[in-house]
């Protein structure tokens, strides 16, 4: 349907720029979920997991993910966070931990 086509078009518009602002991307996703007022939602994080811009400390990223998830769930939204590791040298450890904290799953693509 139309929604599926919009998702596919959005994925096709993605471009690499040499840096990974993993934290910034996650925070932007959390803000979209908050604005949606949805009861059920999910975030799909597709990345190499090698944070190189913005907040890069894995412990701080995970702490912020926990805080945002708690805030969103307090709003009555069930949110699942899925991660997909891209590339041969991706950080599976961080992506697995984010998915675990987010109640989702990790996959390597």
ChimeraX attribute file (.defattr): number of C-alpha atoms within 10 A of each C-alpha:
attribute: neighborCount
match mode: 1-to-1
recipient: residues
	/A:1	5
	/A:2	7
	/A:3	8
	/A:4	9
	/A:5	10
	/A:6	11
	/A:7	10
	/A:8	11
	/A:9	11
	/A:10	10
	/A:11	11
	/A:12	9
	/A:13	7
	/A:14	8
	/A:15	7
	/A:16	6
	/A:17	6
	/A:18	7
	/A:19	11
	/A:20	18
	/A:21	16
	/A:22	23
	/A:23	23
	/A:24	16
	/A:25	15
	/A:26	19
	/A:27	15
	/A:28	12
	/A:29	16
	/A:30	21
	/A:31	13
	/A:32	12
	/A:33	19
	/A:34	17
	/A:35	8
	/A:36	12
	/A:37	13
	/A:38	13
	/A:39	13
	/A:40	13
	/A:41	14
	/A:42	17
	/A:43	18
	/A:44	16
	/A:45	20
	/A:46	19
	/A:47	21
	/A:48	22
	/A:49	25
	/A:50	19
	/A:51	20
	/A:52	14
	/A:53	13
	/A:54	13
	/A:55	14
	/A:56	16
	/A:57	11
	/A:58	19
	/A:59	11
	/A:60	12
	/A:61	20
	/A:62	18
	/A:63	13
	/A:64	15
	/A:65	21
	/A:66	15
	/A:67	12
	/A:68	18
	/A:69	21
	/A:70	15
	/A:71	14
	/A:72	19
	/A:73	15
	/A:74	10
	/A:75	13
	/A:76	13
	/A:77	20
	/A:78	15
	/A:79	21
	/A:80	18
	/A:81	23
	/A:82	22
	/A:83	26
	/A:84	21
	/A:85	23
	/A:86	16
	/A:87	12
	/A:88	9
	/A:89	10
	/A:90	16
	/A:91	16
	/A:92	19
	/A:93	12
	/A:94	21
	/A:95	27
	/A:96	20
	/A:97	17
	/A:98	24
	/A:99	22
	/A:100	16
	/A:101	18
	/A:102	22
	/A:103	15
	/A:104	18
	/A:105	18
	/A:106	22
	/A:107	14
	/A:108	15
	/A:109	11
